[in-house]
Amino acid sequence: MSAVVYPSSIQRPRTHRRIDWGYLVRTLAAAAVAGIFLLPILWWGLSSIKPTQEILSVPPKLFDFDPTLNWYRVVLGNADPTQLNVETTGSVGRGSGGSTFFSIPYLRDSAFVGVGSTTLVLLLAAPAAYAMSRFSLRWRKDLAFWILSQRMMPPIVAAFPLFFIFQRLGWIDTYHGLILVHAAMNVPLAVLLLMSFFDEVPRDLDDAAMVDGATRFGAFLNSLTLVRGGLVATAVLAFIFSWNEFLLSLVLTTGVVRTVPVASSTFTTAFATEWGYLAALGVASMVPIFVFILIVQRHLVRGLTLGAVK
């Protein structure tokens, strides 16, 4: 049999892939929103490696400058600005109140207070959230609203009463004082978050554990392993709130203990703002948060999406 030959003018129809315009629009919108949030971080990072004249240049320069690490050498390495020939906008080598620009002690204080307050928040919030989730409390909804209402009060309202109380107790400029205050601020939100995570765990698992001989505390520990993603998400939020808290840390410290936000305010002198040192400290203070989130990323995603899909 001879093969059938089609005329050259006849071609097989082509299949055109349709463009999903909805998906394209959503992707572009997401990229635009991400760019809006990332642009300040990029600008801050570029400012931390710019000489002073480039930081203040008008119009601003993005990449057309000679980068320098002198700001980091002073902020993180305790180098002498006069030896590095660093041009500052204010008084060289000191901030307001005579404090130096060396910031490793400030990062250490913030890390110590943040880790301590986050640990205390989890120790207090997890049992409270479990009890509210598992027990049939008479005023459960009212109690949940009362806990949430503690976050509605502006910190400035409690700042000066706390100052006088801490002054009488001798807790001004102490680590445990700041840890208690930051924990008190974050416990209400942590309780509500963890309560929603415990609600997603079936109560039958607790009943089965107690039938097998476990105590209520043992059932609670078993539930903790099932909501570890929620624990991680709560820990991240509590640590970030503590790391960024400014007002109460400013009121309750005088210089012996000083967190990064309070230390950053000293970089504004009576003459000008030391933008180079401030940018270097800002970038350095973001690194611990990014590292912490990268370490717990797998559990964090699970915790944030727990209960989103039934």
N, C-alpha and C positions, 0 to 999 in steps of 0.2 A: 504493500500500500504506500502510496506517495503521501508525504506530509502536506497538510493544508497550509498554504502561504496566504497570509492576509495582506491586503494592499498596505503600502507604506503610509497612506493617508489616515489609516485607522490606527489609533493608539489606545492603549489600555487606560482606563480612567485613573487619574491620580487621586490618592486619598489625602485630603488636607486636614492637618491637625488643627482643631479649633483652639483658639486662645481663651483660656479661662480668665476673663477680665476681672471677675470678682476676686480670684486668688491673687492676681497681679496687683490690684488696688490695695488689698489687705497687706501684701508684702511691702509695697512702697510706703504705706501708712505706718507700718511697724518700724521700717527702717528710718523714717523721718522722726518718729517718737524717740527711737533709740539714739539717733543723732543729736536730738535736742538735749538728752540727758548726758551724753558722752562728751559733747562739745565743751562744757565748763571744765571737765576733768582733763581733757586734752589741753585746753588753754592754761590751766593751772600747772600741768606738767611741763609745758613749754616755758612758762614763766620761771620755773625753778632752775632752768639751765640757761637763762638769758642774762647778759650783763645788765646793769641798772639802766644804762641809757637805752637799751633795746626794750626793756619792760615798759618804760615810760614814753616810748617813741610814738609819734602820731604822724601818719597812720600806723597802726600796729603791724609788725612783721610776723609772719607765720614761721617761715623756715630760713629766711635770708638773714642769718646772724651767726656769729661765732659762739658755739655752745661753751659753757663753763660749768664746772662742778664745785666751784668755790663756796656756793651757798651750802651745799651738802657737807663740805669739809668743815665748815664752821658749826652747822647745826648738829651733825652726827659725829664729827670727828674732833670737836673741841679745838679746832685750829684758831690761831690768832688772826682776825681779819686784817690787821695792819701788816702782818707778814705776807699775806696773800694779795695785798694791794687791791682789796675789795672796795669798790666805791659804793657807799651807802647813801640813802636819802635822808638819814637822820644822824643821831649820835653813834659813832663807831664803837662796836663792842659791847653795848649795853642797851637794854630796853627801858621801859618806864619802871621806876623804882630801883634802878641799878641792876636788874637781872641780866645775866648773860644770855646769849643766843644758843648755847649748848643745850640740846633738848632731849638727850637720852634719859635723864632723870624724869622728865615729864612723861615720856612714853612709858617708862617703867611704872610710874604711879598710876597712869590711866589703865595699864594692863592689869595691875594688881587689884585696883578697885573694880574694874570690869569683870574679871574672873571671879572675884570674891562675891560681888553682888549677884552675878548670874547663878553661881552655885547656890547661894542662899535663896534666890527666887525659886529655883527648881525644887529645893528641899521643902519649901513652904507651900508652893502652889500645887505640886503634884498630889499630895494627900488631900488637900482641900478640894481640888477638882474631882478626884476619884470619889470622895464622899458625896459631893453634890450630884455626881452622875449616877451613883449606885443606890443611894439611900433615898427613901421617900420622905423628904423633909416637908414640913408643913408650909413654910413660906419660902419655898425654893426659888420661885421667880422673883420675889421681893428681895431675897438675899443676893441673887445674881445681879439685880439692878443696883443694889446698894454697893456691891463690889465694883461694878462698872462706874458708878458715880464718883468713886475716889479719883478716877482719871480726869474727871471734868473740872476739878479745882485747879486754877492756875498755880504754878509753883511759887509765884511771887507772894501769894497769900500765906503760904506756910514758911517762907524764907526767914522772916524776922522772928516769929515765934520759935522756930527751930534753932536760930542763932542763940537766943537767950537760954533756951533749954540746954543746948550743947555747951554753952559757956559755963553754966552752973555745974554741969557734969564733968567739965574738963575734956570734952570731946572735940574741941575746935582743933583743926589741923591734925586729925588722926585718920588712919586708914579705916578703922572699924566704924567711925562715925559716918564717913561717906558711903561705905558699903551698906550700912543700915538704911540710909536715906535713899540711895538708888534702888535698893531692894524693895523698900516700901512703895516707891513710885511704880515699879514694874510688876509687883505681885498681883494687883487686880487684873491687869490685862492677861498675865500668864494663866491665872485661874480660869478665866473665861475661854482662852484658847485651848487649854488642856481639857477642860470639861467637854468641849465639842469633840475632841479626839477620843476621849473615853466613851462618849455616847455612841461612837461608831463601832466599839468592841461589844459583841453580844454578851449579855449578862449570863447566858447559859455557860460560857466558859468559866466564869467565876463559880457558878454552882457546881460544875463538874469538878473543878479543882478542890472545892471544899468537901464534896462527896468522897474524893480520893484521900482525904485526910489533911488537906491544907487548911491553915487558918485564914482568917480574913486578910491578915497582913501578907500571907503567902499568895493569896489570890491577887492582892494589889501589886505585888512584885511581878507576878506573871503578866498582869495587864500592862505594866511598864514596858516589858519587852515587845508588846504588840503595838505600842504607841511611841516607839523610840524615834520615829520620824517626826512626830509632833513635839517630842521633847527637844529635838535638835532645832526645829523651827522656832520654838519658844526661846531656846537659849540664844540663838542668833539675834532675835529681836531684842531680848533683854540686854545682851552685850552691846549692841549698837546704840541703844538708848543710853546706857551708862557711859559709853565711850564719848558720845556727843553732848552729854548734859553739861550745861554751862552755868546757869543761874545759881543753883544750890551749891555747886562746887566753888563758885566765886565767893558766896556769902560765908560758907563754913570753913574756908581755908584762908590763911594769911601768908603763905609762902613755904612753910615746911613741907606740906603736901600740896602738889600743884598738878592738875590734870592738863592734858593737851589743849582743850578749848580755853581754859583760863590762861595758860602760858601764851597762847596765840594772841590774846588781847594785849599782852605786854609788849608785843612787837610793834605796837603803835605808840610812838614816842611823842614827846611834846613838840617835836619838830616836823615829823612826817611819819609815814608808814613804811616799814622795812619790807617791801614786797618780795624781795629775793629770799630773805630768811623765812618769811611767812609762807611762801609757795613751797619751799623745800620741806618745811615742817608739815605742811598740809599733805604733800605727796607721801612723806614718810609715815604719817598717821593713817593713811588709807591702806598701807601694805598689810598690817596685822588683820584688818577686817577681811581683805581679799583672801589672805592665806587661810583664815579660819573658815570662810565660806567654801573655799576649794576643798579643804579637808573633809568637811561634812556635806559636800554637795549632794551625794547620792541620797543620804537620809533627809536632806533639806527638801529636795524635790518631792520625795514621798510624803513628807509631813505637810507641805503646802497643798498637795492635791488630795490628801486623805479626806474622804467624805464628799469630794466634788462630784463623783459619779456614783449613783446608787447601784 
